[in-house]
Amino acid sequence: MEHGERFLEALDRKAKIFSRSARATVAANRELCMWLLNPLARWAEAAYGSNVFDVAAHGYAEYCLGVAKAKQIYERAGHYTPESMPEIVSGVYEDESYMVPYMWAAILIYPFWPSVVGHIAMFRDDFVRRLPKNATVCELAAGHGVLSLLAAEDRPDLQIESSDISPPAVAVANRLLAASGHAGRVKFSVKDALNGNGNGQAKCHGLISAMLAEHLSDPKPLFQTISRQIAPDGLVYFSTALESPQRDHVFEYNQESEPLQMAENAGLRVSRMVSDAGLVPPGTRFLPRSTAMILRAR
């Protein structure tokens, strides 16, 4: 049995209502999903013990229920109804009791949600494996840090520096890092992605900005930061959510052209783009989906 299967077994125990759909997504994309789940399972168990799988499954279930509730409110209101930014920072990003389960869910949506699983292929095949040899990589708002760790696992030559505004998220990332064996090449720190980046720093060959833009009141400065930080021949992996409300989703994208135009206006060009949606009940006004792009400097 592959080690990553333990996450699915935990869903069978702790989140049965979501287990069937997660298993279907993994079955349809097994090699890709296990590329993520197998190392994650090893790191998670080494860092947190065997109970981590049940904890992750419970966090995933809570997250999915919260998303379903937010979608109902969104359908009624016709627009996002997020909390104000100070409450999001104190009640979400700085609250360990909320952020740790949230982080496990934020990891597991990649192999379990049809709207996000395609992002794994783009991240691995069009970003990680196309970076130049001995590349330096930066990740903005790394959260759980798993994308940085997967890049390090796949490419032993990479040097990676990652940051996040949330101390509990960085604590999770550092525990996984310590268990991964990549501590010499990956660094996580607590830092605001839009403050102090790109000013006098060496430019990165690769930059990751995954599911960050929708958490910002105005994503335009994010694209400007990316444009400043990326080397002329560098690659950017960028992703965001569209029409997908959550407690801390602040900026509402409705069309794929919106983040694309923000990227172009910041001096970036899009070389590849994917946008996928999950199942949506008939009669709904909005189509929650996830978009990912490979960006290059113009």
DAWOVEN-V613575 format. One record per residue. RES is the residue in one small letter. SS is DSSP state (@ for helix, = for strand, . for the rest). PHI is phi in whole degrees, 0 to 359 (NA if undefined). PSI is psi in whole degrees, 0 to 359 (none if undefined). Layout:
res=RES ss=SS phi=PHI psi=PSI
res=RES ss=SS phi=PHI psi=PSI
//
This chain:
res=m ss=. phi=NA psi=134
res=e ss=. phi=292 psi=144
res=h ss=. phi=300 psi=324
res=g ss=. phi=295 psi=341
res=e ss=@ phi=299 psi=340
res=r ss=@ phi=294 psi=332
res=f ss=@ phi=295 psi=320
res=l ss=@ phi=290 psi=321
res=e ss=@ phi=297 psi=323
res=a ss=@ phi=293 psi=323
res=l ss=@ phi=298 psi=321
res=d ss=@ phi=301 psi=327
res=r ss=@ phi=274 psi=317
res=k ss=@ phi=250 psi=348
res=a ss=. phi=211 psi=56
res=k ss=@ phi=302 psi=326
res=i ss=@ phi=297 psi=336
res=f ss=@ phi=253 psi=355
res=s ss=@ phi=293 psi=317
res=r ss=@ phi=297 psi=314
res=s ss=@ phi=292 psi=322
res=a ss=@ phi=297 psi=316
res=r ss=@ phi=297 psi=324
res=a ss=@ phi=295 psi=319
res=t ss=@ phi=296 psi=316
res=v ss=@ phi=295 psi=318
res=a ss=@ phi=299 psi=324
res=a ss=@ phi=281 psi=345
res=n ss=. phi=220 psi=44
res=r ss=@ phi=299 psi=311
res=e ss=@ phi=301 psi=317
res=l ss=@ phi=294 psi=312
res=c ss=@ phi=295 psi=321
res=m ss=@ phi=286 psi=338
res=w ss=@ phi=302 psi=326
res=l ss=@ phi=273 psi=311
res=l ss=@ phi=290 psi=323
res=n ss=@ phi=296 psi=307
res=p ss=@ phi=295 psi=323
res=l ss=@ phi=301 psi=318
res=a ss=@ phi=297 psi=319
res=r ss=@ phi=296 psi=313
res=w ss=@ phi=295 psi=316
res=a ss=@ phi=297 psi=316
res=e ss=@ phi=293 psi=319
res=a ss=@ phi=295 psi=326
res=a ss=@ phi=277 psi=325
res=y ss=@ phi=236 psi=351
res=g ss=. phi=92 psi=171
res=s ss=. phi=293 psi=341
res=n ss=. phi=288 psi=351
res=v ss=@ phi=299 psi=330
res=f ss=@ phi=292 psi=319
res=d ss=@ phi=292 psi=322
res=v ss=@ phi=298 psi=317
res=a ss=@ phi=295 psi=318
res=a ss=@ phi=296 psi=319
res=h ss=@ phi=295 psi=317
res=g ss=@ phi=297 psi=321
res=y ss=@ phi=297 psi=317
res=a ss=@ phi=296 psi=315
res=e ss=@ phi=300 psi=318
res=y ss=@ phi=298 psi=313
res=c ss=@ phi=297 psi=320
res=l ss=@ phi=294 psi=321
res=g ss=@ phi=295 psi=321
res=v ss=@ phi=295 psi=317
res=a ss=@ phi=299 psi=319
res=k ss=@ phi=295 psi=317
res=a ss=@ phi=297 psi=324
res=k ss=@ phi=295 psi=320
res=q ss=@ phi=298 psi=316
res=i ss=@ phi=296 psi=319
res=y ss=@ phi=299 psi=316
res=e ss=@ phi=298 psi=321
res=r ss=@ phi=287 psi=316
res=a ss=@ phi=281 psi=328
res=g ss=. phi=84 psi=4
res=h ss=. phi=199 psi=164
res=y ss=. phi=298 psi=145
res=t ss=. phi=232 psi=63
res=p ss=. phi=285 psi=164
res=e ss=. phi=290 psi=163
res=s ss=. phi=287 psi=156
res=m ss=@ phi=302 psi=318
res=p ss=@ phi=300 psi=321
res=e ss=@ phi=290 psi=326
res=i ss=@ phi=294 psi=316
res=v ss=@ phi=296 psi=311
res=s ss=@ phi=282 psi=322
res=g ss=@ phi=269 psi=349
res=v ss=@ phi=239 psi=292
res=y ss=@ phi=291 psi=333
res=e ss=. phi=257 psi=0
res=d ss=. phi=262 psi=106
res=e ss=@ phi=298 psi=323
res=s ss=@ phi=295 psi=334
res=y ss=@ phi=269 psi=316
res=m ss=@ phi=290 psi=323
res=v ss=@ phi=295 psi=310
res=p ss=@ phi=299 psi=322
res=y ss=@ phi=300 psi=319
res=m ss=@ phi=296 psi=319
res=w ss=@ phi=296 psi=319
res=a ss=@ phi=295 psi=319
res=a ss=@ phi=296 psi=333
res=i ss=@ phi=285 psi=312
res=l ss=@ phi=284 psi=342
res=i ss=@ phi=297 psi=333
res=y ss=@ phi=300 psi=310
res=p ss=@ phi=271 psi=351
res=f ss=@ phi=254 psi=340
res=w ss=. phi=255 psi=128
res=p ss=. phi=301 psi=332
res=s ss=. phi=283 psi=349
res=v ss=. phi=237 psi=340
res=v ss=@ phi=299 psi=328
res=g ss=@ phi=295 psi=340
res=h ss=@ phi=293 psi=329
res=i ss=@ phi=298 psi=315
res=a ss=@ phi=298 psi=316
res=m ss=@ phi=296 psi=316
res=f ss=@ phi=299 psi=313
res=r ss=@ phi=287 psi=307
res=d ss=@ phi=276 psi=327
res=d ss=@ phi=257 psi=350
res=f ss=@ phi=242 psi=290
res=v ss=@ phi=303 psi=312
res=r ss=@ phi=279 psi=358
res=r ss=@ phi=249 psi=3
res=l ss=. phi=289 psi=148
res=p ss=. phi=294 psi=161
res=k ss=. phi=298 psi=139
res=n ss=. phi=61 psi=33
res=a ss=. phi=291 psi=150
res=t ss== phi=263 psi=134
res=v ss== phi=235 psi=140
res=c ss== phi=240 psi=141
res=e ss== phi=238 psi=126
res=l ss=. phi=265 psi=132
res=a ss=. phi=55 psi=61
res=a ss=. phi=290 psi=340
res=g ss=. phi=59 psi=238
res=h ss=. phi=292 psi=345
res=g ss=. phi=81 psi=3
res=v ss=@ phi=293 psi=325
res=l ss=@ phi=296 psi=317
res=s ss=@ phi=298 psi=318
res=l ss=@ phi=292 psi=322
res=l ss=@ phi=295 psi=321
res=a ss=@ phi=298 psi=318
res=a ss=@ phi=294 psi=323
res=e ss=@ phi=294 psi=320
res=d ss=@ phi=280 psi=330
res=r ss=. phi=231 psi=95
res=p ss=. phi=295 psi=351
res=d ss=. phi=268 psi=352
res=l ss=. phi=281 psi=147
res=q ss== phi=245 psi=127
res=i ss== phi=230 psi=131
res=e ss== phi=239 psi=126
res=s ss== phi=228 psi=152
res=s ss== phi=216 psi=162
res=d ss== phi=205 psi=152
res=i ss=. phi=283 psi=343
res=s ss=. phi=262 psi=115
res=p ss=@ phi=301 psi=318
res=p ss=@ phi=298 psi=323
res=a ss=@ phi=295 psi=317
res=v ss=@ phi=294 psi=327
res=a ss=@ phi=297 psi=318
res=v ss=@ phi=299 psi=313
res=a ss=@ phi=300 psi=319
res=n ss=@ phi=289 psi=327
res=r ss=@ phi=292 psi=319
res=l ss=@ phi=294 psi=321
res=l ss=@ phi=300 psi=315
res=a ss=@ phi=299 psi=327
res=a ss=@ phi=275 psi=344
res=s ss=@ phi=278 psi=337
res=g ss=. phi=85 psi=7
res=h ss=. phi=252 psi=18
res=a ss=. phi=298 psi=335
res=g ss=. phi=284 psi=345
res=r ss=. phi=237 psi=353
res=v ss== phi=233 psi=138
res=k ss== phi=226 psi=134
res=f ss== phi=244 psi=138
res=s ss== phi=217 psi=158
res=v ss== phi=273 psi=117
res=k ss=. phi=197 psi=148
res=d ss=. phi=282 psi=125
res=a ss=. phi=299 psi=334
res=l ss=. phi=257 psi=4
res=n ss=. phi=241 psi=118
res=g ss=. phi=86 psi=5
res=n ss=. phi=268 psi=137
res=g ss=. phi=83 psi=2
res=n ss=. phi=262 psi=99
res=g ss=. phi=79 psi=3
res=q ss=. phi=269 psi=154
res=a ss=. phi=295 psi=143
res=k ss=. phi=284 psi=151
res=c ss== phi=269 psi=145
res=h ss== phi=285 psi=332
res=g ss== phi=222 psi=142
res=l ss== phi=223 psi=135
res=i ss== phi=247 psi=126
res=s ss== phi=225 psi=89
res=a ss== phi=254 psi=121
res=m ss=. phi=53 psi=48
res=l ss=. phi=249 psi=318
res=a ss=@ phi=305 psi=321
res=e ss=@ phi=289 psi=349
res=h ss=@ phi=269 psi=0
res=l ss=. phi=252 psi=143
res=s ss=. phi=298 psi=324
res=d ss=. phi=220 psi=109
res=p ss=. phi=285 psi=349
res=k ss=@ phi=304 psi=316
res=p ss=@ phi=299 psi=333
res=l ss=@ phi=298 psi=314
res=f ss=@ phi=294 psi=326
res=q ss=@ phi=293 psi=321
res=t ss=@ phi=297 psi=315
res=i ss=@ phi=301 psi=314
res=s ss=@ phi=298 psi=322
res=r ss=@ phi=289 psi=325
res=q ss=@ phi=274 psi=336
res=i ss== phi=276 psi=137
res=a ss== phi=293 psi=157
res=p ss== phi=306 psi=325
res=d ss== phi=255 psi=19
res=g ss== phi=275 psi=172
res=l ss== phi=238 psi=144
res=v ss== phi=238 psi=131
res=y ss== phi=258 psi=118
res=f ss== phi=234 psi=139
res=s ss== phi=215 psi=157
res=t ss== phi=202 psi=165
res=a ss== phi=259 psi=143
res=l ss== phi=240 psi=134
res=e ss=. phi=48 psi=41
res=s ss=. phi=231 psi=86
res=p ss=. phi=286 psi=143
res=q ss=. phi=212 psi=174
res=r ss=. phi=305 psi=322
res=d ss=. phi=245 psi=18
res=h ss=. phi=275 psi=115
res=v ss=. phi=257 psi=314
res=f ss=. phi=267 psi=129
res=e ss=. phi=260 psi=105
res=y ss=. phi=275 psi=135
res=n ss=. phi=246 psi=340
res=q ss=. phi=226 psi=146
res=e ss=@ phi=300 psi=332
res=s ss=@ phi=293 psi=339
res=e ss=@ phi=292 psi=305
res=p ss=@ phi=294 psi=329
res=l ss=@ phi=298 psi=314
res=q ss=@ phi=294 psi=323
res=m ss=@ phi=298 psi=320
res=a ss=@ phi=296 psi=314
res=e ss=@ phi=294 psi=321
res=n ss=@ phi=293 psi=339
res=a ss=. phi=269 psi=5
res=g ss=. phi=92 psi=21
res=l ss== phi=250 psi=159
res=r ss== phi=232 psi=148
res=v ss== phi=263 psi=122
res=s ss== phi=259 psi=341
res=r ss== phi=202 psi=149
res=m ss== phi=211 psi=142
res=v ss== phi=222 psi=142
res=s ss== phi=218 psi=124
res=d ss== phi=229 psi=153
res=a ss== phi=234 psi=156
res=g ss=. phi=269 psi=194
res=l ss=. phi=287 psi=136
res=v ss=. phi=235 psi=130
res=p ss=. phi=301 psi=144
res=p ss=. phi=302 psi=145
res=g ss=. phi=88 psi=0
res=t ss=. phi=279 psi=150
res=r ss=. phi=276 psi=332
res=f ss=. phi=244 psi=153
res=l ss=. phi=240 psi=93
res=p ss=. phi=297 psi=130
res=r ss== phi=206 psi=168
res=s ss== phi=235 psi=133
res=t ss== phi=242 psi=137
res=a ss== phi=230 psi=146
res=m ss== phi=220 psi=149
res=i ss== phi=259 psi=121
res=l ss== phi=248 psi=151
res=r ss== phi=227 psi=157
res=a ss== phi=292 psi=144
res=r ss=. phi=280 psi=none
//
